[in-house]
């Protein structure tokens, strides 16, 4: 079952039913308990703290475009860190980011758990024999043979929590499992629907336009067979001044890429996406099995 957008507190409740009461008699016939109730409500309104000005206003691109959904703004504590990869592990960074975000986003900060992405990448990376079989002799040692392989690992074994082992290294490490779904040839509209629920992974072909992106908008070309692929995390979407749907992505190439590590993309044809369908709760399954 897909999770509903929690809205992150948008639409705070209002205190309703309080009127000016300017009729004849100025309320002299109102029972005493009603007067006391009205006075209590007025006092509650006066004591209610005024909303604070947002310390982080919505992104202003300066070109008339605007965001409709932006997880990086509503959940800054989980998405503010921009990574600069030193090995070909974009796939691990994106999968781990999505799993970590989904697990933590509705939990108090004190209960947040952070994942050991390096350990995950090491366990799933291509073996030399696999690279030889696929004739990828120039592929980085940390490249993954297929995204499906990494997704299966997360489903069956999970990604370990940082410092998740018991003291002394004994015992099984705490790991978070999840079921990812990959969808080929996804349209921009299909992807936007998933972004309303949470973060989405995107694979694109690497070209000079992508490498050199700054504050403009990159138009993602139709995927080509055999092209070098790169994975990014979609954290939001919006509309341009010309009413074109664009996506806000977080990259793993450091803050020098795009606008501080973020970039905007328009999908002109289709793209392959992947998203987390569920976080697997082994403890709950065990409890259900024993019931």
C-alpha positions in Angstrom: 0.0 0.0 0.0 1.4 3.4 -0.9 1.8 5.9 1.8 -0.2 9.1 1.8 1.6 12.4 1.7 1.8 13.5 5.3 1.8 17.2 4.3 4.4 17.9 7.0 2.0 20.0 9.1 0.5 22.1 6.3 -2.9 23.4 6.9 -2.7 24.0 10.7 -6.1 24.0 12.4 -7.9 27.2 13.1 -9.9 28.2 16.2 -13.4 28.6 14.9 -16.9 29.6 16.2 -15.9 32.8 17.9 -18.0 35.8 16.8 -18.1 39.4 17.7 -21.5 39.1 19.5 -22.7 42.5 18.6 -26.5 41.9 19.0 -29.0 43.6 21.2 -28.6 43.3 25.0 -24.8 42.9 24.5 -25.1 39.3 25.7 -26.8 39.9 29.1 -29.1 36.9 28.5 -26.3 34.5 27.8 -25.9 31.9 30.5 -22.8 32.3 32.7 -21.2 29.1 31.5 -21.4 30.3 27.9 -19.8 33.6 28.9 -17.0 31.7 30.6 -16.5 29.5 27.6 -16.3 32.5 25.2 -13.8 34.2 27.5 -11.7 31.1 27.7 -11.6 30.9 23.9 -10.6 34.6 23.6 -7.8 34.0 26.1 -6.7 30.9 24.2 -6.5 33.1 21.0 -4.4 35.7 22.8 -2.1 33.1 24.3 -1.6 31.3 21.1 1.9 31.9 19.8 2.1 33.8 16.5 3.5 31.8 13.5 7.2 32.3 13.0 8.6 33.5 9.8 10.1 30.6 7.8 13.8 30.7 8.2 14.2 28.9 4.8 11.8 30.5 2.3 10.8 28.5 -0.8 13.3 28.4 -3.6 13.2 31.4 -6.0 14.7 30.4 -9.4 14.4 34.0 -10.7 12.9 32.9 -14.0 9.2 32.6 -13.2 9.2 28.9 -12.4 7.9 27.6 -9.1 7.8 24.4 -7.1 4.6 22.5 -6.3 6.3 19.8 -4.2 9.7 20.1 -2.5 10.8 17.5 0.0 14.1 19.2 0.5 12.3 22.3 1.9 9.9 20.4 4.2 12.5 17.9 5.4 15.7 19.9 5.5 17.2 17.9 8.3 17.1 14.8 6.1 18.1 16.2 2.7 20.4 19.2 3.4 23.6 17.2 3.0 25.1 17.2 -0.5 27.4 14.3 -1.2 30.4 14.3 -3.6 31.0 10.7 -4.7 34.6 9.6 -5.2 33.6 6.2 -6.6 30.9 5.0 -9.0 28.3 4.4 -6.3 25.6 6.8 -7.3 23.2 3.9 -7.4 24.0 3.1 -3.7 23.8 6.7 -2.6 20.4 7.2 -4.2 18.9 3.9 -3.0 20.2 4.5 0.5 18.9 8.1 0.5 15.4 7.1 -0.5 15.3 4.3 2.1 16.8 6.4 4.9 14.4 9.3 4.1 11.3 7.2 4.0 12.2 5.4 7.3 12.9 8.7 9.1 10.5 11.3 7.6 7.6 10.6 10.0 9.8 9.9 13.1 11.1 12.3 15.7 14.7 13.4 15.1 15.8 11.4 18.2 14.6 8.2 16.5 16.3 8.8 13.2 18.6 6.1 11.9 21.3 6.7 9.3 22.6 4.0 6.9 26.0 2.7 6.1 26.1 3.3 2.4 29.7 2.4 1.9 29.2 -1.0 3.4 26.1 -1.5 1.3 28.0 -0.6 -1.9 30.9 -2.9 -1.0 28.6 -5.8 -0.6 26.7 -5.3 -3.9 29.5 -4.1 -6.2 30.3 -5.9 -9.4 32.8 -8.7 -9.1 35.7 -8.8 -11.6 34.2 -11.9 -13.3 30.9 -10.0 -13.8 32.7 -7.1 -15.4 34.7 -9.4 -17.7 31.5 -11.2 -18.8 29.8 -7.9 -19.6 33.0 -6.6 -21.4 33.1 -3.6 -19.1 36.9 -3.6 -18.6 37.0 0.1 -17.9 34.2 0.1 -15.4 35.0 1.4 -11.9 35.4 -1.3 -9.3 32.4 -0.1 -7.4 30.0 -0.2 -10.3 26.9 -2.3 -9.8 26.0 -4.9 -12.4 22.3 -4.0 -12.4 20.0 -1.8 -10.3 17.8 -4.9 -9.7 20.7 -6.6 -7.9 21.0 -3.8 -5.5 17.2 -3.6 -5.0 17.1 -7.3 -4.2 19.8 -7.0 -1.7 17.9 -4.2 0.1 14.7 -6.4 0.1 16.4 -9.5 1.4 19.2 -8.2 3.6 18.6 -4.5 4.0 21.2 -1.7 4.5 22.9 -1.7 7.9 22.6 1.2 10.3 25.8 3.2 10.9 27.3 1.7 14.1 24.5 -0.8 14.1 26.4 -3.7 15.6 26.5 -4.3 19.3 29.6 -3.2 21.3 32.5 -5.4 20.6 31.2 -6.3 17.1 29.2 -9.2 18.4 25.7 -10.0 17.2 23.8 -9.2 14.0 23.9 -5.6 12.7 20.6 -3.6 12.7 19.5 -3.3 9.1 16.6 -1.6 7.4 14.9 -3.4 4.6 12.7 -2.1 1.8 11.0 -3.2 -1.4 11.9 -1.0 -4.4 10.1 -1.0 -7.7 11.7 -0.1 -11.0 9.6 1.3 -13.8 11.0 1.7 -17.4 9.8 4.3 -19.9 8.0 6.4 -17.3 6.4 9.7 -18.3 6.9 13.0 -16.4 3.4 12.7 -15.2 3.9 9.2 -13.9 7.0 10.3 -12.0 5.3 13.4 -10.5 2.6 11.2 -9.0 5.3 9.2 -7.1 7.1 12.3 -6.0 3.9 13.4 -4.2 4.4 10.3 -2.0 8.2 10.5 -1.5 11.6 10.6 -3.1 12.1 9.0 -6.5 15.2 7.7 -8.1 15.9 8.5 -11.8 18.5 7.1 -14.2 19.7 9.3 -17.1 22.3 9.1 -19.8 25.5 11.1 -19.0 26.4 13.8 -21.5 28.1 17.2 -21.4 24.8 19.0 -20.8 24.3 17.1 -17.6 27.9 17.4 -16.4 27.9 21.2 -17.0 24.5 22.0 -15.6 24.4 25.1 -13.4 21.3 27.2 -12.6 19.4 26.5 -15.9 17.1 23.6 -16.7 18.5 20.5 -18.3 16.3 18.7 -20.9 16.7 15.0 -20.4 17.1 13.3 -23.8 15.6 9.9 -24.7 17.7 7.1 -23.2 20.1 5.5 -25.6 21.1 1.8 -25.4 24.7 1.4 -24.3 25.1 5.0 -22.9 26.7 5.5 -19.5 24.0 5.9 -16.9 23.8 8.0 -13.8 21.3 7.9 -10.9 19.9 11.0 -9.2 17.3 11.6 -6.5 14.1 13.5 -7.4 13.1 15.7 -4.4 10.4 17.8 -5.9 8.7 19.1 -9.0 7.2 22.3 -10.3 6.2 24.3 -13.4 8.1 26.7 -15.6 6.7 30.1 -16.7 5.8 28.3 -19.9 3.8 25.7 -18.0 6.3 22.9 -18.5 6.7 20.3 -15.8 10.2 20.1 -14.3 11.8 18.1 -11.6 14.1 19.2 -8.8 16.9 16.7 -8.4 19.7 16.2 -5.8 22.9 14.9 -7.3 26.0 13.2 -5.9 28.6 15.4 -7.6 29.1 17.9 -4.8 27.9 21.5 -4.4 29.8 22.6 -7.5 27.2 20.9 -9.7 24.0 22.7 -10.6 22.8 25.1 -8.0 24.5 24.0 -4.8 24.2 20.3 -5.7 20.6 20.6 -6.9 19.4 20.8 -10.5 16.2 21.2 -12.6 15.3 18.8 -15.3 12.6 18.5 -17.9 11.9 15.0 -19.2 11.3 15.4 -22.9 10.4 11.7 -23.6 10.5 9.0 -21.0 12.9 7.9 -18.3 13.5 4.9 -16.0 12.5 5.6 -12.4 12.6 3.6 -9.2 10.8 4.2 -5.9 10.4 2.6 -2.5 7.0 0.7 -2.3 7.4 -0.2 1.4 9.7 -0.4 4.3 9.8 -4.0 5.4 9.2 -4.5 9.1 10.5 -7.9 10.0 9.6 -7.5 13.7 6.0 -6.8 12.8 5.9 -9.9 10.5 7.3 -12.1 13.3 4.6 -10.7 15.7 1.9 -11.5 13.2 3.3 -15.0 12.6 3.2 -15.7 16.4 -0.4 -14.3 16.8 
